[in-house]
């Protein structure tokens, strides 16, 4: 499977989700912002562990990484032996992804495409991965529909939970955007709505997990992995992670 040479049809290109990530400075600084420091590395390692476990045996799979960004998930899967294609609406993010792939000597193919209009045939891949994307796209249900259409077996997504501290930040950002401030007014999603979206396309959610009760930004500001692990473990023990943890990661199977 090769990446598309031309971008698929897309939505309103004035939407923040296109404009923000089209900025070369955002693309160049994304990895340091998202995965820098001890908490960022912990996020990356946790992500790679989950993907490897839920897509095993990874070396036998053809996997699509939708909204691949700088290629972190795609490169981790490729290093584990999978055949991977990474798609993203931002050519600037893909520029960084291709550079990282070349530096690592890894073979993922990357192409420009919109998560809501994937340029692949039905059942073209074994599995589709879509991380940190549903919160930003114009139509998240359509995106889930596309992921289910192209995946023969499993789909893995994540999103900020409607019942979480992230919901307060999301509301604040939306208010700020309405007042003209430059921000990413992302959405939160209720688990039941995501489950229903998968069911509408013949997929059953087989695993749901929540990660943090406290905001990731707070953990990063403190910057102590021991504090993060101990605090979140304590909150999980009293049941708060199950109720308020975010982001939610879902694994759905046909």
Buried (B, 14 or more C-beta within 10 A) or exposed (E): EEBBEEBBEBBEEEBBBBEBBBBEEBBBEBBEEBBBBBBBEBBBEEBBEBBBEBBEEBEEBBBBBBBBBBBBBBBBBBBBEBBBBBBBBBBBBBBBBBEBBEEEEBEBBBBBBBBBBBBBEEEBBBBBBBBBBBBBBBEBBBBBBBBBBBBEBBBBBBBBBBBBBBBEBBEEBBEBBEEEEEBBBBBBBBBEEBBEBBEEBEBEBEBBBBBBBBBBEEBBEBEEBEBBEEBBEEBBEEEBBEEBBBBBBBBBBB
